[in-house]
Amino acid sequence: MLDQAQALDIGREALLTALIVAAPILGTGIVVGLAISLFQTITQLQDQTFSIVPKIVAMLGAAVFFIPWIAGRLLEYSQLMFAGG
């Protein structure tokens, strides 16, 4: 049976792992979004499709690139949880 402190530690570790795993993909989306916004500002081209599609493609590419790292982090977390500590 888990006491309150252990449950809070597990929840905190789960949230931290989720943030760490999502950071490279979200960071890629932010960088690409800023680059596209700068390009749109310079060229006065304000098309929504031009803004969204490259971000989606870049984030998918980042997800594919970071899959081994993400899987490793999730495997470490799973092993930690199943080991009981």
Biopython code that builds the backbone (N, CA, C, O; Angstrom):
import numpy as np
from Bio.PDB.StructureBuilder import StructureBuilder

atoms = [
    (1, "MET", "N", (0.834, -1.185, 0.000)),
    (1, "MET", "CA", (0.000, 0.000, 0.000)),
    (1, "MET", "C", (0.880, 1.250, 0.000)),
    (1, "MET", "O", (1.857, 1.340, 0.744)),
    (2, "LEU", "N", (0.520, 2.192, -0.832)),
    (2, "LEU", "CA", (1.284, 3.429, -0.928)),
    (2, "LEU", "C", (0.812, 4.442, 0.094)),
    (2, "LEU", "O", (-0.389, 4.607, 0.307)),
    (3, "ASP", "N", (1.753, 5.116, 0.722)),
    (3, "ASP", "CA", (1.341, 6.231, 1.559)),
    (3, "ASP", "C", (1.302, 7.498, 0.712)),
    (3, "ASP", "O", (1.644, 7.469, -0.470)),
    (4, "GLN", "N", (0.896, 8.580, 1.298)),
    (4, "GLN", "CA", (0.687, 9.810, 0.538)),
    (4, "GLN", "C", (1.989, 10.337, -0.061)),
    (4, "GLN", "O", (1.984, 10.812, -1.197)),
    (5, "ALA", "N", (3.073, 10.270, 0.648)),
    (5, "ALA", "CA", (4.351, 10.780, 0.149)),
    (5, "ALA", "C", (4.825, 9.981, -1.062)),
    (5, "ALA", "O", (5.325, 10.557, -2.028)),
    (6, "GLN", "N", (4.672, 8.661, -1.015)),
    (6, "GLN", "CA", (5.072, 7.835, -2.151)),
    (6, "GLN", "C", (4.210, 8.122, -3.378)),
    (6, "GLN", "O", (4.721, 8.189, -4.496)),
    (7, "ALA", "N", (2.914, 8.291, -3.171)),
    (7, "ALA", "CA", (2.014, 8.597, -4.281)),
    (7, "ALA", "C", (2.368, 9.944, -4.907)),
    (7, "ALA", "O", (2.335, 10.078, -6.130)),
    (8, "LEU", "N", (2.703, 10.938, -4.097)),
    (8, "LEU", "CA", (3.104, 12.240, -4.619)),
    (8, "LEU", "C", (4.418, 12.149, -5.384)),
    (8, "LEU", "O", (4.586, 12.797, -6.417)),
    (9, "ASP", "N", (5.348, 11.347, -4.880)),
    (9, "ASP", "CA", (6.617, 11.159, -5.588)),
    (9, "ASP", "C", (6.405, 10.500, -6.945)),
    (9, "ASP", "O", (7.019, 10.903, -7.933)),
    (10, "ILE", "N", (5.549, 9.499, -7.002)),
    (10, "ILE", "CA", (5.260, 8.817, -8.266)),
    (10, "ILE", "C", (4.600, 9.784, -9.249)),
    (10, "ILE", "O", (4.957, 9.809, -10.427)),
    (11, "GLY", "N", (3.648, 10.574, -8.775)),
    (11, "GLY", "CA", (2.981, 11.556, -9.635)),
    (11, "GLY", "C", (3.934, 12.619, -10.133)),
    (11, "GLY", "O", (3.894, 12.999, -11.304)),
    (12, "ARG", "N", (4.793, 13.102, -9.246)),
    (12, "ARG", "CA", (5.782, 14.114, -9.635)),
    (12, "ARG", "C", (6.747, 13.554, -10.674)),
    (12, "ARG", "O", (7.064, 14.227, -11.655)),
    (13, "GLU", "N", (7.209, 12.336, -10.463)),
    (13, "GLU", "CA", (8.130, 11.699, -11.406)),
    (13, "GLU", "C", (7.453, 11.467, -12.767)),
    (13, "GLU", "O", (8.089, 11.618, -13.810)),
    (14, "ALA", "N", (6.175, 11.103, -12.756)),
    (14, "ALA", "CA", (5.443, 10.896, -14.010)),
    (14, "ALA", "C", (5.307, 12.206, -14.788)),
    (14, "ALA", "O", (5.516, 12.230, -16.000)),
    (15, "LEU", "N", (4.961, 13.284, -14.103)),
    (15, "LEU", "CA", (4.834, 14.584, -14.772)),
    (15, "LEU", "C", (6.177, 15.076, -15.293)),
    (15, "LEU", "O", (6.258, 15.611, -16.399)),
    (16, "LEU", "N", (7.223, 14.900, -14.509)),
    (16, "LEU", "CA", (8.549, 15.329, -14.941)),
    (16, "LEU", "C", (9.014, 14.532, -16.158)),
    (16, "LEU", "O", (9.588, 15.092, -17.091)),
    (17, "THR", "N", (8.765, 13.229, -16.141)),
    (17, "THR", "CA", (9.130, 12.396, -17.294)),
    (17, "THR", "C", (8.342, 12.815, -18.530)),
    (17, "THR", "O", (8.906, 12.879, -19.623)),
    (18, "ALA", "N", (7.060, 13.100, -18.380)),
    (18, "ALA", "CA", (6.242, 13.540, -19.517)),
    (18, "ALA", "C", (6.762, 14.859, -20.089)),
    (18, "ALA", "O", (6.805, 15.029, -21.308)),
    (19, "LEU", "N", (7.151, 15.783, -19.230)),
    (19, "LEU", "CA", (7.686, 17.063, -19.701)),
    (19, "LEU", "C", (9.021, 16.885, -20.415)),
    (19, "LEU", "O", (9.262, 17.512, -21.447)),
    (20, "ILE", "N", (9.878, 16.044, -19.877)),
    (20, "ILE", "CA", (11.188, 15.816, -20.488)),
    (20, "ILE", "C", (11.035, 15.141, -21.847)),
    (20, "ILE", "O", (11.735, 15.487, -22.798)),
    (21, "VAL", "N", (10.121, 14.177, -21.937)),
    (21, "VAL", "CA", (9.915, 13.447, -23.188)),
    (21, "VAL", "C", (9.311, 14.361, -24.257)),
    (21, "VAL", "O", (9.651, 14.246, -25.435)),
    (22, "ALA", "N", (8.424, 15.258, -23.855)),
    (22, "ALA", "CA", (7.757, 16.131, -24.826)),
    (22, "ALA", "C", (8.596, 17.345, -25.223)),
    (22, "ALA", "O", (8.322, 17.967, -26.250)),
    (23, "ALA", "N", (9.601, 17.689, -24.440)),
    (23, "ALA", "CA", (10.363, 18.917, -24.657)),
    (23, "ALA", "C", (11.022, 19.015, -26.035)),
    (23, "ALA", "O", (10.907, 20.067, -26.663)),
    (24, "PRO", "N", (11.701, 17.989, -26.540)),
    (24, "PRO", "CA", (12.347, 18.166, -27.859)),
    (24, "PRO", "C", (11.352, 18.415, -28.996)),
    (24, "PRO", "O", (11.621, 19.202, -29.903)),
    (25, "ILE", "N", (10.218, 17.747, -28.941)),
    (25, "ILE", "CA", (9.219, 17.912, -30.002)),
    (25, "ILE", "C", (8.566, 19.288, -29.907)),
    (25, "ILE", "O", (8.390, 19.968, -30.917)),
    (26, "LEU", "N", (8.212, 19.691, -28.696)),
    (26, "LEU", "CA", (7.610, 21.014, -28.526)),
    (26, "LEU", "C", (8.614, 22.119, -28.834)),
    (26, "LEU", "O", (8.251, 23.143, -29.415)),
    (27, "GLY", "N", (9.866, 21.920, -28.452)),
    (27, "GLY", "CA", (10.903, 22.904, -28.758)),
    (27, "GLY", "C", (11.088, 23.082, -30.256)),
    (27, "GLY", "O", (11.268, 24.200, -30.739)),
    (28, "THR", "N", (11.042, 21.977, -30.986)),
    (28, "THR", "CA", (11.137, 22.054, -32.442)),
    (28, "THR", "C", (9.974, 22.862, -33.006)),
    (28, "THR", "O", (10.165, 23.695, -33.892)),
    (29, "GLY", "N", (8.778, 22.618, -32.498)),
    (29, "GLY", "CA", (7.611, 23.371, -32.957)),
    (29, "GLY", "C", (7.733, 24.855, -32.676)),
    (29, "GLY", "O", (7.323, 25.679, -33.494)),
    (30, "ILE", "N", (8.293, 25.205, -31.525)),
    (30, "ILE", "CA", (8.466, 26.614, -31.182)),
    (30, "ILE", "C", (9.480, 27.281, -32.100)),
    (30, "ILE", "O", (9.242, 28.378, -32.605)),
    (31, "VAL", "N", (10.613, 26.617, -32.316)),
    (31, "VAL", "CA", (11.660, 27.200, -33.167)),
    (31, "VAL", "C", (11.155, 27.380, -34.599)),
    (31, "VAL", "O", (11.356, 28.433, -35.205)),
    (32, "VAL", "N", (10.501, 26.354, -35.136)),
    (32, "VAL", "CA", (9.974, 26.449, -36.503)),
    (32, "VAL", "C", (8.883, 27.508, -36.572)),
    (32, "VAL", "O", (8.818, 28.261, -37.544)),
    (33, "GLY", "N", (8.033, 27.578, -35.568)),
    (33, "GLY", "CA", (6.981, 28.592, -35.536)),
    (33, "GLY", "C", (7.543, 30.004, -35.517)),
    (33, "GLY", "O", (7.032, 30.889, -36.202)),
    (34, "LEU", "N", (8.601, 30.217, -34.728)),
    (34, "LEU", "CA", (9.229, 31.541, -34.695)),
    (34, "LEU", "C", (9.872, 31.891, -36.041)),
    (34, "LEU", "O", (9.782, 33.028, -36.505)),
    (35, "ALA", "N", (10.519, 30.906, -36.657)),
    (35, "ALA", "CA", (11.139, 31.158, -37.963)),
    (35, "ALA", "C", (10.079, 31.493, -39.014)),
    (35, "ALA", "O", (10.267, 32.397, -39.828)),
    (36, "ILE", "N", (8.977, 30.767, -38.990)),
    (36, "ILE", "CA", (7.904, 31.027, -39.960)),
    (36, "ILE", "C", (7.261, 32.385, -39.693)),
    (36, "ILE", "O", (6.957, 33.116, -40.635)),
    (37, "SER", "N", (7.051, 32.731, -38.431)),
    (37, "SER", "CA", (6.481, 34.039, -38.100)),
    (37, "SER", "C", (7.391, 35.164, -38.558)),
    (37, "SER", "O", (6.921, 36.181, -39.069)),
    (38, "LEU", "N", (8.693, 34.984, -38.376)),
    (38, "LEU", "CA", (9.637, 35.993, -38.844)),
    (38, "LEU", "C", (9.586, 36.124, -40.363)),
    (38, "LEU", "O", (9.571, 37.234, -40.896)),
    (39, "PHE", "N", (9.560, 34.990, -41.054)),
    (39, "PHE", "CA", (9.466, 35.003, -42.516)),
    (39, "PHE", "C", (8.168, 35.672, -42.981)),
    (39, "PHE", "O", (8.176, 36.459, -43.928)),
    (40, "GLN", "N", (7.057, 35.358, -42.314)),
    (40, "GLN", "CA", (5.773, 35.955, -42.692)),
    (40, "GLN", "C", (5.763, 37.454, -42.433)),
    (40, "GLN", "O", (5.174, 38.217, -43.198)),
    (41, "THR", "N", (6.408, 37.872, -41.364)),
    (41, "THR", "CA", (6.468, 39.302, -41.068)),
    (41, "THR", "C", (7.299, 40.045, -42.112)),
    (41, "THR", "O", (6.934, 41.135, -42.552)),
    (42, "ILE", "N", (8.413, 39.441, -42.498)),
    (42, "ILE", "CA", (9.283, 40.084, -43.482)),
    (42, "ILE", "C", (8.621, 40.147, -44.850)),
    (42, "ILE", "O", (8.726, 41.166, -45.534)),
    (43, "THR", "N", (7.941, 39.083, -45.266)),
    (43, "THR", "CA", (7.363, 39.017, -46.608)),
    (43, "THR", "C", (5.915, 39.501, -46.681)),
    (43, "THR", "O", (5.354, 39.588, -47.773)),
    (44, "GLN", "N", (5.312, 39.812, -45.557)),
    (44, "GLN", "CA", (3.907, 40.223, -45.495)),
    (44, "GLN", "C", (2.968, 39.134, -46.022)),
    (44, "GLN", "O", (1.883, 39.439, -46.516)),
    (45, "LEU", "N", (3.374, 37.884, -45.919)),
    (45, "LEU", "CA", (2.567, 36.747, -46.360)),
    (45, "LEU", "C", (1.858, 36.181, -45.130)),
    (45, "LEU", "O", (2.517, 35.623, -44.252)),
    (46, "GLN", "N", (0.545, 36.311, -45.047)),
    (46, "GLN", "CA", (-0.195, 35.916, -43.855)),
    (46, "GLN", "C", (-1.172, 34.786, -44.163)),
    (46, "GLN", "O", (-2.382, 34.955, -44.014)),
    (47, "ASP", "N", (-0.662, 33.655, -44.583)),
    (47, "ASP", "CA", (-1.498, 32.497, -44.892)),
    (47, "ASP", "C", (-1.418, 31.508, -43.730)),
    (47, "ASP", "O", (-0.320, 31.139, -43.314)),
    (48, "GLN", "N", (-2.560, 31.074, -43.200)),
    (48, "GLN", "CA", (-2.590, 30.157, -42.062)),
    (48, "GLN", "C", (-2.014, 28.793, -42.402)),
    (48, "GLN", "O", (-1.353, 28.169, -41.572)),
    (49, "THR", "N", (-2.263, 28.332, -43.621)),
    (49, "THR", "CA", (-1.749, 27.032, -44.037)),
    (49, "THR", "C", (-0.231, 27.039, -44.047)),
    (49, "THR", "O", (0.405, 26.063, -43.649)),
    (50, "PHE", "N", (0.343, 28.133, -44.498)),
    (50, "PHE", "CA", (1.795, 28.259, -44.540)),
    (50, "PHE", "C", (2.391, 28.226, -43.138)),
    (50, "PHE", "O", (3.554, 27.858, -42.968)),
    (51, "SER", "N", (1.620, 28.599, -42.152)),
    (51, "SER", "CA", (2.102, 28.612, -40.779)),
    (51, "SER", "C", (2.003, 27.237, -40.124)),
    (51, "SER", "O", (2.906, 26.845, -39.384)),
    (52, "ILE", "N", (0.935, 26.506, -40.377)),
    (52, "ILE", "CA", (0.670, 25.270, -39.643)),
    (52, "ILE", "C", (1.375, 24.059, -40.249)),
    (52, "ILE", "O", (1.950, 23.257, -39.513)),
    (53, "VAL", "N", (1.345, 23.913, -41.546)),
    (53, "VAL", "CA", (1.881, 22.707, -42.195)),
    (53, "VAL", "C", (3.371, 22.501, -41.917)),
    (53, "VAL", "O", (3.755, 21.385, -41.569)),
    (54, "PRO", "N", (4.228, 23.510, -42.050)),
    (54, "PRO", "CA", (5.647, 23.273, -41.749)),
    (54, "PRO", "C", (5.897, 22.883, -40.283)),
    (54, "PRO", "O", (6.784, 22.080, -39.994)),
    (55, "LYS", "N", (5.109, 23.455, -39.364)),
    (55, "LYS", "CA", (5.263, 23.080, -37.955)),
    (55, "LYS", "C", (4.915, 21.617, -37.736)),
    (55, "LYS", "O", (5.615, 20.909, -37.012)),
    (56, "ILE", "N", (3.833, 21.163, -38.361)),
    (56, "ILE", "CA", (3.432, 19.760, -38.223)),
    (56, "ILE", "C", (4.504, 18.845, -38.796)),
    (56, "ILE", "O", (4.862, 17.841, -38.179)),
    (57, "VAL", "N", (5.014, 19.185, -39.966)),
    (57, "VAL", "CA", (6.049, 18.362, -40.601)),
    (57, "VAL", "C", (7.311, 18.340, -39.742)),
    (57, "VAL", "O", (7.907, 17.280, -39.553)),
    (58, "ALA", "N", (7.725, 19.491, -39.222)),
    (58, "ALA", "CA", (8.926, 19.555, -38.391)),
    (58, "ALA", "C", (8.752, 18.765, -37.097)),
    (58, "ALA", "O", (9.673, 18.075, -36.661)),
    (59, "MET", "N", (7.584, 18.864, -36.490)),
    (59, "MET", "CA", (7.344, 18.136, -35.238)),
    (59, "MET", "C", (7.280, 16.627, -35.476)),
    (59, "MET", "O", (7.750, 15.851, -34.644)),
    (60, "LEU", "N", (6.710, 16.209, -36.592)),
    (60, "LEU", "CA", (6.720, 14.788, -36.929)),
    (60, "LEU", "C", (8.145, 14.300, -37.180)),
    (60, "LEU", "O", (8.518, 13.209, -36.747)),
    (61, "GLY", "N", (8.931, 15.103, -37.873)),
    (61, "GLY", "CA", (10.326, 14.753, -38.098)),
    (61, "GLY", "C", (11.111, 14.651, -36.797)),
    (61, "GLY", "O", (11.920, 13.741, -36.617)),
    (62, "ALA", "N", (10.863, 15.596, -35.893)),
    (62, "ALA", "CA", (11.529, 15.550, -34.586)),
    (62, "ALA", "C", (11.094, 14.324, -33.797)),
    (62, "ALA", "O", (11.908, 13.704, -33.112)),
    (63, "ALA", "N", (9.820, 13.971, -33.887)),
    (63, "ALA", "CA", (9.332, 12.782, -33.174)),
    (63, "ALA", "C", (10.015, 11.524, -33.692)),
    (63, "ALA", "O", (10.412, 10.660, -32.910)),
    (64, "VAL", "N", (10.150, 11.422, -35.004)),
    (64, "VAL", "CA", (10.822, 10.255, -35.591)),
    (64, "VAL", "C", (12.299, 10.239, -35.188)),
    (64, "VAL", "O", (12.844, 9.184, -34.863)),
    (65, "PHE", "N", (12.942, 11.405, -35.211)),
    (65, "PHE", "CA", (14.352, 11.491, -34.860)),
    (65, "PHE", "C", (14.606, 11.134, -33.397)),
    (65, "PHE", "O", (15.596, 10.475, -33.079)),
    (66, "PHE", "N", (13.711, 11.570, -32.508)),
    (66, "PHE", "CA", (13.915, 11.374, -31.071)),
    (66, "PHE", "C", (13.276, 10.098, -30.521)),
    (66, "PHE", "O", (13.324, 9.878, -29.311)),
    (67, "ILE", "N", (12.684, 9.255, -31.360)),
    (67, "ILE", "CA", (12.036, 8.033, -30.870)),
    (67, "ILE", "C", (12.971, 7.163, -30.033)),
    (67, "ILE", "O", (12.549, 6.702, -28.973)),
    (68, "PRO", "N", (14.209, 6.912, -30.442)),
    (68, "PRO", "CA", (15.071, 6.072, -29.595)),
    (68, "PRO", "C", (15.322, 6.675, -28.210)),
    (68, "PRO", "O", (15.320, 5.962, -27.206)),
    (69, "TRP", "N", (15.537, 7.980, -28.164)),
    (69, "TRP", "CA", (15.765, 8.644, -26.888)),
    (69, "TRP", "C", (14.512, 8.621, -26.014)),
    (69, "TRP", "O", (14.586, 8.352, -24.816)),
    (70, "ILE", "N", (13.366, 8.905, -26.625)),
    (70, "ILE", "CA", (12.096, 8.894, -25.889)),
    (70, "ILE", "C", (11.810, 7.495, -25.349)),
    (70, "ILE", "O", (11.413, 7.340, -24.194)),
    (71, "ALA", "N", (12.012, 6.485, -26.180)),
    (71, "ALA", "CA", (11.781, 5.106, -25.733)),
    (71, "ALA", "C", (12.698, 4.750, -24.569)),
    (71, "ALA", "O", (12.271, 4.082, -23.627)),
    (72, "GLY", "N", (13.938, 5.185, -24.624)),
    (72, "GLY", "CA", (14.868, 4.925, -23.528)),
    (72, "GLY", "C", (14.422, 5.567, -22.229)),
    (72, "GLY", "O", (14.483, 4.944, -21.170)),
    (73, "ARG", "N", (13.969, 6.822, -22.306)),
    (73, "ARG", "CA", (13.499, 7.514, -21.096)),
    (73, "ARG", "C", (12.259, 6.824, -20.511)),
    (73, "ARG", "O", (12.154, 6.642, -19.298)),
    (74, "LEU", "N", (11.326, 6.444, -21.389)),
    (74, "LEU", "CA", (10.116, 5.780, -20.915)),
    (74, "LEU", "C", (10.432, 4.397, -20.350)),
    (74, "LEU", "O", (9.801, 3.963, -19.386)),
    (75, "LEU", "N", (11.396, 3.709, -20.936)),
    (75, "LEU", "CA", (11.811, 2.407, -20.416)),
    (75, "LEU", "C", (12.446, 2.553, -19.037)),
    (75, "LEU", "O", (12.169, 1.753, -18.144)),
    (76, "GLU", "N", (13.291, 3.559, -18.853)),
    (76, "GLU", "CA", (13.888, 3.820, -17.539)),
    (76, "GLU", "C", (12.799, 4.090, -16.495)),
    (76, "GLU", "O", (12.844, 3.559, -15.385)),
    (77, "TYR", "N", (11.822, 4.922, -16.869)),
    (77, "TYR", "CA", (10.745, 5.246, -15.938)),
    (77, "TYR", "C", (9.928, 4.001, -15.602)),
    (77, "TYR", "O", (9.580, 3.787, -14.441)),
    (78, "SER", "N", (9.621, 3.185, -16.599)),
    (78, "SER", "CA", (8.844, 1.972, -16.364)),
    (78, "SER", "C", (9.598, 0.991, -15.457)),
    (78, "SER", "O", (9.012, 0.380, -14.563)),
    (79, "GLN", "N", (10.892, 0.855, -15.699)),
    (79, "GLN", "CA", (11.686, -0.036, -14.862)),
    (79, "GLN", "C", (11.725, 0.474, -13.435)),
    (79, "GLN", "O", (11.655, -0.317, -12.494)),
    (80, "LEU", "N", (11.836, 1.778, -13.260)),
    (80, "LEU", "CA", (11.830, 2.362, -11.932)),
    (80, "LEU", "C", (10.506, 2.114, -11.219)),
    (80, "LEU", "O", (10.486, 1.787, -10.033)),
    (81, "MET", "N", (9.407, 2.268, -11.939)),
    (81, "MET", "CA", (8.095, 2.056, -11.332)),
    (81, "MET", "C", (7.860, 0.589, -10.976)),
    (81, "MET", "O", (7.336, 0.287, -9.903)),
    (82, "PHE", "N", (8.242, -0.318, -11.865)),
    (82, "PHE", "CA", (8.028, -1.740, -11.588)),
    (82, "PHE", "C", (8.991, -2.282, -10.537)),
    (82, "PHE", "O", (8.703, -3.286, -9.885)),
    (83, "ALA", "N", (10.136, -1.618, -10.372)),
    (83, "ALA", "CA", (11.088, -2.058, -9.354)),
    (83, "ALA", "C", (10.639, -1.622, -7.971)),
    (83, "ALA", "O", (11.127, -2.128, -6.960)),
    (84, "GLY", "N", (9.714, -0.689, -7.934)),
    (84, "GLY", "CA", (9.166, -0.268, -6.649)),
    (84, "GLY", "C", (9.901, 0.897, -6.026)),
    (84, "GLY", "O", (9.809, 1.114, -4.818)),
    (85, "GLY", "N", (10.612, 1.633, -6.813)),
    (85, "GLY", "CA", (11.256, 2.717, -6.131)),
    (85, "GLY", "C", (11.847, 3.729, -6.976)),
    (85, "GLY", "O", (12.421, 4.695, -6.473)),
]
sb = StructureBuilder()
sb.init_structure("model")
sb.init_model(0)
sb.init_chain("A")
sb.init_seg("    ")
for serial, (resi, resn, name, xyz) in enumerate(atoms, 1):
    if name == "N":
        sb.init_residue(resn, " ", resi, " ")
    sb.init_atom(name, np.array(xyz, "f"), 0.0, 1.0, " ", f" {name:<3s}", serial, name[0])
structure = sb.get_structure()
